[in-house]
Amino acid sequence: METQQLKHSYSRAVYSGLVTFFLLFFITQFLNYKIYQKSEEEEYQRTVNESISITSRLQSSLNYSLSATKSLAFLIQENGVPDNFEFIAEGLLQANQYIDAIQLVQGGVITNVFPIKGNESVIGYDILADTLVNREAFEAIEKRELYFAGPINLRQGGVAVIGRLPIFIDDDFFGFSAVIIKIPTLLEAAGINLNSSRYDYMLSKINRNTEVEEFFISTSDFEIDSDVVKSSILVGEWTLYVKPKLPNTIFNSLPFAILGFLFSIIGAVFIWYVSKQPIELKHLVEEKSNQILQQEQKYRALLENGTDGIVVLNAEGNPVYVTPSVEHILGYSKEEAFNLNLFELMHPDDVEKIKGIMVKVLESPGIPIKGFPGRTKHKNGTWRYLDATVTNMIHDPSIGGIVDNFRDVT
């Protein structure tokens, strides 16, 4: 029965530990989830800020292109095609670091370009006659504003976007003032680092010939998902995609998740340990109590079955404890012995000596005092010589009397 109770108590301690673990784990992981959410919001906001920053730089760079094309268009509208085109174009390039070349297109034919070196092959090229690229040129004419075409594979090599501003003289189409921005220059202007360890980037544009979105600047393995921030670049009608390469939200929350798990384990072990202490203490007390009881039973058995008699007397000499061996020595049963008085059993000639010894005993607590062989009356009327050792143990709460240890020496 006790074993079952002990097992049940230990089971309750284990149950308390498990409940504590799951409770702490739920609380810590809930807090960790809140940290994750907060971190995710901050990560998204940083990505938004990065997207806004790139968009702003691109818009600014493209506005420089608008300024350059308008300046050239104004000169042509006022004075016709300048003889010093190279000089004017060089000045415009120096004022706009994110432009790689300037073109003058009369009708649809490229007549002038600066710098000429490396661009000789485009002189005489009719862009309006090329069905692969003319759609965006016609759209610029229709809108009568700067329109960026591309990205285009240049005849002279490389990939670039071309901004064309239609020029009208007396409301008649004259041609285009155009700027060429190569992709590396565009990336530099936008501040896009394709080797960034923090973000992935992608630029796209709707192809006016196919009406399909084409992606022309992209880091490897770019996937459009929930982490992507999308923004529009109005001047070029492009779409910018930005997303974190490896979101920090996981790394920010992972240590808290691990700490929460460890804290839950520690808390559960602590509660289990505390819960089982009373059980173990009770078990220990019961074990010690059983040991004491066994020892007491052992000593009692030795006392009750020994040849010597033991009587515990109060201060008046009346027995308060008697061993069964008294019956063997003096013939009185234990019940009869409780009704006897020490001095009534003593031989009249020995009473005074016994009283003197008792006085000495009372004055010497805890000290065994040897008595002389005094004569004590047997139940059958005979006298027996008893050798006794008497100790005052009245002060000991476990005994509370005078211990008379005696044996028959008749």
C-alpha positions in Angstrom: 0.0 0.0 0.0 2.8 2.4 1.0 4.7 1.5 -2.3 1.6 2.4 -4.3 1.2 5.7 -2.4 4.8 6.5 -3.0 4.5 5.7 -6.7 1.4 7.9 -6.9 3.2 10.7 -5.1 6.1 10.5 -7.5 3.8 10.5 -10.4 2.2 13.7 -9.2 5.6 15.3 -8.9 6.4 14.3 -12.5 3.0 15.6 -13.6 3.7 18.9 -11.9 7.0 19.1 -13.7 5.4 18.4 -17.1 2.7 20.9 -16.6 5.3 23.5 -15.6 7.3 22.7 -18.7 4.4 23.1 -21.1 3.2 26.3 -19.4 6.6 27.9 -19.4 7.2 26.7 -23.0 3.9 28.2 -24.1 4.7 31.5 -22.4 8.2 31.8 -23.7 7.4 30.8 -27.2 4.4 33.2 -27.3 6.8 36.0 -26.2 9.3 34.7 -28.8 6.5 34.8 -31.5 5.9 38.5 -30.5 9.6 39.2 -30.9 9.6 37.4 -34.2 6.6 39.6 -35.4 8.3 42.7 -34.2 11.6 41.7 -35.9 9.7 40.9 -39.1 8.0 44.3 -39.1 11.4 46.0 -38.6 12.9 43.9 -41.4 10.1 44.7 -43.8 10.4 48.4 -42.9 14.2 48.3 -43.6 13.4 46.7 -47.0 10.8 49.4 -47.7 13.4 52.1 -46.9 15.9 50.4 -49.2 13.4 50.3 -52.0 12.4 54.0 -51.4 16.1 55.0 -51.4 16.9 53.2 -54.7 13.7 54.5 -56.3 14.6 58.0 -55.3 18.1 57.7 -56.7 16.8 56.3 -60.0 14.2 59.0 -60.3 16.8 61.6 -59.6 19.2 60.1 -62.2 16.5 59.9 -64.8 15.5 63.5 -64.2 19.1 64.4 -65.0 18.5 62.7 -68.3 15.4 64.7 -68.9 17.3 67.9 -68.2 20.0 66.9 -70.8 17.6 65.9 -73.5 15.5 69.1 -73.0 18.6 71.3 -73.2 19.6 69.8 -76.5 16.0 69.9 -77.8 15.7 73.6 -76.9 18.9 74.5 -78.8 17.6 72.7 -81.9 14.2 74.2 -81.6 15.7 77.7 -81.4 18.8 77.4 -83.7 18.5 74.2 -85.6 21.1 71.5 -85.6 24.3 73.0 -84.0 27.6 72.8 -85.9 29.4 72.3 -82.5 27.2 69.3 -81.4 30.2 67.5 -79.9 31.1 70.5 -77.8 27.5 70.9 -76.5 27.1 67.1 -75.9 30.4 67.0 -74.0 29.2 69.7 -71.7 25.9 68.0 -71.1 27.8 64.7 -70.2 30.1 66.5 -67.8 27.1 67.9 -66.0 25.3 64.5 -65.8 27.7 61.8 -64.6 25.1 59.0 -65.1 24.7 59.4 -68.9 27.0 57.4 -71.1 26.2 59.0 -74.5 24.0 61.6 -76.2 22.4 61.1 -79.6 20.6 63.4 -82.1 18.0 61.6 -84.2 16.6 63.4 -87.2 13.4 61.9 -88.3 14.2 58.3 -87.3 17.8 58.3 -88.3 20.7 58.7 -85.8 22.8 61.6 -87.3 25.0 62.6 -84.3 26.3 60.8 -81.3 28.8 61.7 -78.5 31.2 60.3 -77.8 31.7 59.0 -81.3 34.4 56.6 -80.4 32.8 53.1 -80.0 29.5 54.4 -81.3 30.4 54.8 -85.0 28.2 51.8 -86.0 24.9 53.6 -85.0 25.3 56.6 -87.3 22.7 56.3 -90.1 20.6 53.7 -88.1 16.9 54.3 -88.6 15.2 53.4 -85.3 11.6 54.0 -86.6 12.2 51.5 -89.4 13.3 48.8 -86.9 10.1 46.9 -85.8 12.0 45.4 -82.9 12.5 48.8 -81.2 10.3 51.3 -82.9 7.2 50.7 -80.7 8.6 52.7 -77.8 10.0 55.4 -80.1 6.5 55.9 -81.5 5.1 56.0 -78.0 7.4 58.8 -77.1 6.2 60.7 -80.1 2.6 60.1 -79.1 3.2 61.2 -75.5 5.4 64.2 -76.6 7.6 63.5 -73.5 10.8 61.7 -72.5 10.3 58.0 -72.7 12.8 55.3 -71.8 13.1 52.4 -74.1 14.8 49.2 -73.3 16.8 47.6 -72.0 18.1 47.3 -75.5 21.0 45.3 -76.9 23.0 48.1 -78.5 24.3 47.8 -82.1 27.7 49.0 -80.8 27.7 46.4 -78.0 26.4 46.3 -74.5 22.9 46.6 -72.9 21.4 50.0 -72.1 18.2 52.0 -71.7 17.6 54.8 -74.1 15.7 57.9 -73.1 14.2 59.7 -76.2 12.6 63.1 -76.0 10.7 63.9 -79.2 11.5 67.3 -80.8 8.8 69.3 -82.5 9.4 72.4 -84.6 6.3 74.4 -85.5 4.3 71.3 -84.3 6.1 69.1 -86.8 8.0 66.1 -85.6 11.8 66.8 -86.2 13.4 63.9 -84.4 14.7 62.9 -81.0 17.1 64.2 -78.4 18.3 61.0 -76.8 20.5 59.8 -74.0 22.0 56.3 -73.5 22.5 54.9 -70.0 24.3 51.6 -69.9 23.1 49.0 -67.3 26.2 49.3 -65.1 25.8 53.1 -65.1 22.1 52.7 -64.2 23.0 50.3 -61.3 25.6 52.8 -60.0 23.1 55.6 -60.2 20.5 53.6 -58.3 23.0 52.4 -55.8 22.2 48.7 -56.6 24.9 46.3 -55.6 24.1 42.9 -57.2 26.7 41.4 -54.9 25.1 42.7 -51.8 25.0 40.4 -48.9 21.9 42.0 -47.5 19.4 42.4 -50.4 18.4 40.9 -53.7 17.2 43.3 -56.5 15.3 43.0 -59.7 14.1 45.6 -62.3 11.4 44.8 -64.8 9.5 46.6 -67.5 6.5 45.8 -69.7 7.7 45.2 -73.2 5.6 47.4 -75.5 5.9 45.0 -78.4 4.8 41.9 -76.5 3.0 43.5 -73.4 4.9 41.0 -71.3 6.8 41.9 -68.2 10.5 41.4 -68.8 13.1 41.2 -66.0 16.4 42.8 -67.1 18.3 43.4 -63.8 18.2 40.5 -61.4 20.3 38.8 -58.8 20.6 35.0 -59.1 17.6 32.9 -57.9 15.4 35.9 -57.3 11.9 34.7 -56.4 8.9 37.0 -55.9 7.3 36.1 -52.5 5.8 37.7 -49.4 9.2 39.3 -48.4 9.4 41.3 -51.6 8.8 45.0 -51.6 7.6 46.3 -55.0 7.8 49.9 -56.1 7.2 51.8 -59.4 9.7 54.1 -61.1 7.4 56.5 -63.1 10.0 58.2 -65.4 11.0 54.9 -66.9 7.9 53.0 -66.2 9.9 50.3 -64.5 9.2 48.2 -61.5 11.7 47.6 -58.7 11.7 44.5 -56.5 13.7 44.4 -53.3 13.8 41.6 -50.8 16.2 40.5 -47.9 18.6 37.8 -49.0 18.4 36.1 -45.6 15.8 37.7 -43.3 17.2 38.5 -39.9 13.9 37.7 -38.2 14.8 34.0 -37.8 18.2 34.8 -36.4 16.7 37.4 -34.1 14.1 35.1 -32.6 16.1 31.8 -32.6 18.2 32.6 -29.5 15.0 33.5 -27.6 13.4 30.2 -28.7 16.4 28.2 -27.5 16.6 30.1 -24.2 12.8 29.7 -23.7 13.1 25.9 -24.3 16.0 25.7 -21.8 14.2 27.9 -19.3 11.1 25.6 -19.6 13.3 22.5 -18.9 15.0 24.1 -15.9 11.7 25.3 -14.5 10.1 21.9 -14.9 13.1 20.1 -13.3 13.0 22.7 -10.4 9.3 22.1 -9.8 9.7 18.4 -10.0 12.6 18.5 -7.6 10.7 20.7 -5.1 7.5 18.6 -5.5 9.3 15.4 -4.6 11.1 16.7 -1.6 8.1 16.3 0.8 7.6 12.9 -0.6 11.2 11.9 0.0 11.2 13.5 3.4 8.1 11.7 4.4 9.5 8.5 3.1 12.7 9.1 5.0 10.8 9.9 8.2 8.7 6.7 7.8 11.9 4.7 7.2 13.6 6.2 10.2 10.5 5.7 12.3 10.3 2.1 11.3 14.0 1.7 12.2 13.5 3.3 15.6 10.4 1.2 16.2 12.3 -1.9 15.3 15.2 -0.9 17.6 12.6 -0.2 20.4 11.0 -3.5 19.8 14.4 -5.2 19.9 15.4 -3.5 23.1 12.0 -4.2 24.6 12.4 -7.8 23.7 15.8 -7.9 25.3 14.6 -6.2 28.5 11.5 -8.3 28.8 13.2 -11.6 28.2 16.4 -10.9 30.2 17.3 -12.5 33.5 17.8 -9.2 35.3 14.8 -7.2 36.4 14.2 -3.6 35.6 11.7 -1.3 37.4 11.2 2.4 36.8 10.0 4.1 39.9 8.6 7.5 40.5 10.0 9.8 43.3 7.7 8.1 45.8 9.0 4.6 45.0 6.0 3.4 43.1 6.6 1.4 39.8 5.7 3.1 36.5 7.4 0.4 34.4 8.1 -3.2 35.1 9.8 -5.9 33.0 8.2 -9.4 32.9 11.4 -10.8 34.4 10.2 -9.4 37.8 7.8 -12.3 38.0 10.7 -14.8 37.6 12.7 -13.1 40.3 10.1 -12.1 42.9 7.0 -14.1 41.8 4.8 -11.0 41.3 3.0 -10.5 38.0 3.4 -7.2 36.2 0.0 -6.2 37.2 0.7 -7.0 40.9 4.1 -5.3 40.7 2.4 -2.0 39.8 0.5 -2.0 43.0 3.6 -2.5 45.2 5.8 0.0 46.9 9.6 -0.4 47.1 9.9 0.3 50.8 7.0 -2.1 51.7 8.9 -5.0 50.0 12.2 -4.3 51.7 13.3 -6.1 54.9 12.6 -3.8 57.9 16.3 -3.9 58.8 17.3 -2.7 55.3 14.8 0.1 54.9 16.9 2.9 56.3 19.9 2.0 54.3 17.8 1.9 51.1 16.3 5.3 51.9 19.8 6.7 52.3 20.8 5.3 48.9 17.6 6.7 47.4 18.4 10.2 48.8 21.9 9.9 47.2 20.3 8.8 43.9 17.9 11.8 43.9 20.8 14.1 44.5 22.9 12.6 41.6 20.9 12.7 38.4 22.2 10.5 35.6 24.9 8.8 37.8 24.4 5.0 38.4 24.7 4.2 42.1 25.5 0.7 43.3 23.3 -0.5 46.2 24.1 -3.3 48.7 22.4 -6.7 48.4 19.2 -5.8 50.1 16.5 -8.3 51.2 13.3 -8.2 49.3 10.1 -10.1 50.0 9.2 -12.8 47.5 5.5 -13.4 46.7 5.8 -16.8 48.5 6.9 -15.1 51.7 10.7 -15.8 51.5 13.4 -13.2 51.4 15.6 -12.7 48.4 18.9 -10.8 48.3 18.9 -8.4 45.4 22.0 -6.7 43.9 20.7 -3.4 42.4 22.1 -0.5 40.4 19.9 2.6 40.7 20.0 5.7 38.3 18.1 8.9 38.6 16.6 9.5 35.1 13.7 11.7 36.2 15.2 14.6 34.1 15.1 12.5 30.9 11.7 13.0 29.3 11.9 9.6 27.5 12.1 7.8 30.9 10.9 10.3 33.6 11.7 8.1 36.6 14.3 6.2 38.6 15.7 3.1 36.9 16.3 0.2 39.3 18.3 -2.6 37.6 18.5 -5.6 39.9 19.2 -9.4 39.9 18.8 -12.2 42.4 22.1 -13.0 44.3 20.5 -15.0 47.1 
